[in-house]
Amino acid sequence: MKKSTRLKLMITIVALTFLFIFLFNDDARSSQIINGEDIVTSFIVQGEQGFEIEWINQKWIVQGRLEETNQDQVNKAIDRLANWIGEEVDLKRRETGLNTPQLSIRLNYQNGEDHRLMIGSLNQDESGYYVEDRQREAIYIVERSLIEAVPFYADAFLDTSIFSWEATEVEQVFIDNGTETIHLTKNSPYPEEETRANITGWFVEAPYQLHHHARYSRIEALLESIHALAMDQLVAEQVSDFSPYGLDDSDFTIDFVRDAGTSRLMIGEPATPESYYAKRDQVDQVFTISKDILDAFSHPAQAYHDGYVKILALDLISELTITSADHNIQITIDHLDQEALRFEADGNQVDEKLIREAYKALAGLTVAGIVDDPSYQEPEVVVQSTLLTSRGEKNIYLEFVDYDIDHYTAFIDRTSDFLVKKEDVNTMLNTMKDIIQ
């Protein structure tokens, strides 16, 4: 064997030897922090939101709380603790945030022993936390994901659900805030084509006469709150006198309607600056609920409405006629196929972009106020839309009746809820008129 070959072989052997030693030593420095074979009888967390969970009468109990303890969540947390593997480091406590740890954990075992751990700060690259094992008098780096997989707050181990059903089951919501009753619903009395422009799928009915499209942002917030419905804390059980909580005669109730029935949530007096007392109808428990969750249900009816008088999808209209003392505009839309449309105004073909831009002035008419006692008279402006539906054509009449010097009452098929500014209607008329000039 040549000397150069022999030298290369020796270098390779030495390199592999050092690599083996490095890997062996690295494994030797990695330890399982908690012995998963020991039977845990209590799990205590001390920190800003400290709590204690004990095994009592064959089940886990979160001490000091009335809510039911979620057994699976406790078992999962203990299993995750048993997965903590750390690499021992030779650092001082002051270098690892362990002089003032974020929290401490104590596990008590069936054999009478206990295990205490302190969690310090993140390491320099934020990939792991420093953890001190008080029994071993050693400091380890434990992978960040392993630490953060364990919830260190009591609510994570409690059943704080208010209702047993899923939020997606809710079809209607009735809100009685003491001033007005608001009815929000997914059920529409109109053909699907008439509400194609309603992107939320929800409508505001009461306190109105008609079903109106709901505002996207409000409905999104409301649906998020329905998903998030949960009690902050169960305050009392077997309550016979609800007056101390303002729940003997609640003036704020929310009814959630599903195919399977209706569930009522009753809201009482403020419990803290951030929560209210609440209860379920026909249930003798009192709990607190977050002010943030209730905010989505705490707006006037007008806030849930999208603000528009009537929006129809132009692509589903076959004829549009607008008449007033000074205007007689007729637009026809030929549906050549599923995508191609031909637009004519007073018998003359009109550029599609021009029609669509002008139509925004009609579809974009906004509400200027609520009319309490509308009186139908001869309208000054009439907009007739012929809508193509799966059941054939449907004529929809939007009529503007004089109300005062500045406003019209807007009637849809002889029913009215809203006022519209005359200035806005006149702008719409002039915009549509420009199409045929």
Secondary structure by P-SEA (a helix, b strand, c coil): ccaaaaaaaaaaaaaaaaaaaaaaaaaaaccccccccccccbbbbbccccccccccccccccccccccccaaaaaaaaaaaaabbbbbbbccccccccccccbbbbbbccccbbbbbbbbbbcccccbbbbbcccccbbbbccccccccccccccccccccccccccccccbbbbbcccbbbbbcccccccccccccccccbbbcccccbbbbccaaaaaaaaaaaaacccccccccccccccccccccccbbbbbbcccbbbbbbbcccccccbbbcccccccccccccccccccccccccccccccccccccccccbbbbbcccbbbbbbbbcccccbbbbbcccccccaaaaaaaacccccccccccccbbbbccccbbbbbbccccccbbbbbbbbcccccccccccccccccccccaaaaaaaaaaaaaccc
